[in-house]
Amino acid sequence: MKHSKGLGEIIRFGIVGVIATGIQYGIYYLLLGQLNETAANTVGYLVSFVCNFIMTTYFTFQVKPNRKKAGGFALSHLVNLILQNIFLNLFLWLGVAKEWAPLPMFAICVPINFLLVRFFVKR
């Protein structure tokens, strides 16, 4: 039973992650003409953060939000935002087009974020 609960969390995290990542990437893409890539990614991240917190607490982990969980969630996402900007700039430096550079960044950072968020929100 515990195994299926964990699998359910991963599936729900995936659904929330797709929505939040879509919001973030959409804003990033729209802002590329006005801001540099790091700033566009950061703005997209911050906008998706609010939706992500609400969906993660109520839907993914099915817990009630509180200040402690919000603080842990914010800390884990601050770490994730820093990692994202590091990897985004790495992929840009490696020659990945600015429109596509977030994709490998997401592939690396989303699993790390799941572990961080689960640690802070579930404890």
N, C-alpha and C positions, 0 to 999 in steps of 0.2 A: 504494500500500500504506500509506503514511504517513497518507493521508487517512482510510482505513477504520479505522486504529488510533485516530485522534483521535475519530472518530465513535463507536467502541466505548467509549471513555472517557466521552464525553458520555452515552451510553445507560446505562452502568453507574453513572455519577454520578447520573443521574436516578433509577435504582432505589434506590440508597442514600439519596439525598435524600428520596425519598417515604417510606421507612421511618423515617429520622431525624426528618423533619418531622412524621410521624404520631405518633411517640413524644413529641416536643416539644409539639405541639398538644394531644394527649390529656392530658398532665400539666398544661399550662396551663389547659385547660378544667376539669379536676378541682379545681385549686387556686384557681379564681376566688372561691369562697366564703370561703376562708381567708386569702388574700393579695391584695395589690393586683396590678394587671395586670403591672407591670414585674417584681415579685418572682416572680409565677407564671411569666412567660416565662423568666426567668433560671433558675429551678429546672428547668423543662422542658428548657431548652437544655443545662444541665450534665448532666442524665441522658442525653440523646440524644448528647451529645458522645463519651462512651466507646464506645458502639456505632458511632457514625459513624467514629471513628478506625480501629477494627479493620476495618470494612467498606471504608473508603476505601483503606487501604493494601493489604490483601490482594485485594480484589475490583475496586475501581474502577481503580486505577493499577498493580496487580499488582507491588507492591514490598514488601520486607521492612521492617517498622517498626524504627526505631532512635531513639535519643535526639534526634538532630538533626532527623529528620523529625517526631517528636512535638513538639519545640519549635516548629518552623515551623507545624505543624498547629495547635497551641495558640495561637500568635500570630495566625494568620489567623482562627481562631475567636473570639479575643478582639475583634479588629476587627469581625467579623461580629456578635457579640453586642451590641457598642456600637451599631452601625448598626441592628440589629433594635430595640433599645430606643428609639432616637431615632425611627425610623419608626413603631413601635407607638404611642408617645405622640403623635406627630403625627396619626396617623389617629384616635386617641381624641379628641384636641383638635378635630379636624374633625367630630366627631360620629358616627364609625363605632361601632357597638355593640361592646362589649368582647369579645363572643363571636366577632365577625367581623373585628376589627381586625388580627389576625395574618395574614389572607389576603393583603391587598395588601402587607403588610410582607414576607411570604415571596416574593411576585412580584418585588420589588425586590432583596431581599438574597440569594436563592439564586443567581442568576447571578454576582453579585459574589463570593460565597463560592467558587463553582467556580473562578474565576480565581485567587483568593488561594490556595486549597488546592492547585491544580495547580502554581502557582509554587513553593510551599514543599515539597510532597511529591515532586515530580518532579526537583527540582534536586539 
